[in-house]
């Protein structure tokens, strides 16, 4: 399992879990980030905000929040 910030720009991953409280989990689920959901990293430079594509929508997450998200990279 990797952190979202470790996924390279252009790669896809499956959302697994988040290291955070109920408020963060609720906020992310309202944005479509739920366990099992495939996300594509549109821009993740290693520092700064991370831009994602989830369920047909672009999302921008701050580095601190993205760092708390665990994903499983999609192979192939």
C-alpha positions as CSV (number, residue, x, y, z in Angstrom):
1,X,0.0,0.0,0.0
2,X,1.3,3.5,-0.9
3,X,0.4,7.0,0.0
4,X,-1.4,9.1,-2.6
5,X,1.5,11.5,-2.7
6,X,3.7,8.6,-4.0
7,X,1.6,8.0,-7.1
8,X,3.1,9.5,-10.2
9,X,1.3,12.0,-12.4
10,X,-0.7,10.1,-15.0
11,X,-1.0,6.9,-13.0
12,X,-4.2,5.5,-11.5
13,X,-4.7,4.0,-8.1
14,X,-7.5,2.5,-6.0
15,X,-8.5,4.4,-2.8
16,X,-8.0,2.1,0.2
17,X,-8.2,4.2,3.4
18,X,-7.4,7.5,5.1
19,X,-5.5,8.2,8.3
20,X,-7.9,10.7,9.8
21,X,-10.9,11.4,11.9
22,X,-14.6,11.2,11.1
23,X,-14.7,14.8,9.7
24,X,-12.0,14.1,7.2
25,X,-13.5,10.7,6.2
26,X,-17.0,12.3,5.7
27,X,-15.6,15.2,3.7
28,X,-13.7,12.9,1.3
29,X,-16.6,10.5,0.9
30,X,-18.8,13.5,0.0
31,X,-16.3,14.3,-2.8
32,X,-16.5,10.7,-4.1
33,X,-13.4,9.3,-2.4
34,X,-14.6,6.1,-1.0
35,X,-12.8,2.8,-0.5
36,X,-12.5,0.8,-3.8
37,X,-12.9,4.0,-6.0
38,X,-10.3,4.4,-8.8
39,X,-8.6,7.7,-8.9
40,X,-6.2,9.1,-11.5
41,X,-3.5,11.6,-10.5
42,X,-3.5,14.5,-12.9
43,X,-0.8,16.5,-11.2
44,X,1.3,15.4,-8.2
45,X,4.6,17.1,-8.2
46,X,5.7,15.6,-4.9
47,X,5.0,18.8,-2.9
48,X,2.1,21.1,-3.0
49,X,-1.5,20.3,-4.0
50,X,-2.4,17.1,-5.8
51,X,-5.0,17.2,-8.6
52,X,-7.1,14.0,-9.0
53,X,-9.8,12.8,-11.4
54,X,-12.5,10.9,-9.6
55,X,-16.0,9.9,-10.9
56,X,-15.7,12.4,-13.8
57,X,-14.7,15.3,-11.6
58,X,-11.4,17.0,-10.9
59,X,-10.5,17.4,-7.3
60,X,-7.6,19.3,-5.8
61,X,-6.3,18.2,-2.4
62,X,-3.7,19.9,-0.2
63,X,-0.4,18.0,0.3
64,X,-1.2,17.4,4.0
65,X,-4.5,15.7,3.3
66,X,-3.2,13.8,0.3
67,X,-0.4,12.5,2.5
68,X,-2.9,10.8,4.7
69,X,-4.6,8.9,1.9
70,X,-3.6,5.3,1.3
71,X,-4.0,3.7,-2.2
72,X,-3.2,0.6,-4.1
73,X,-1.7,1.2,-7.5
74,X,-3.4,-0.2,-10.5
75,X,-1.1,-2.4,-12.5
76,X,-1.0,-2.7,-16.2
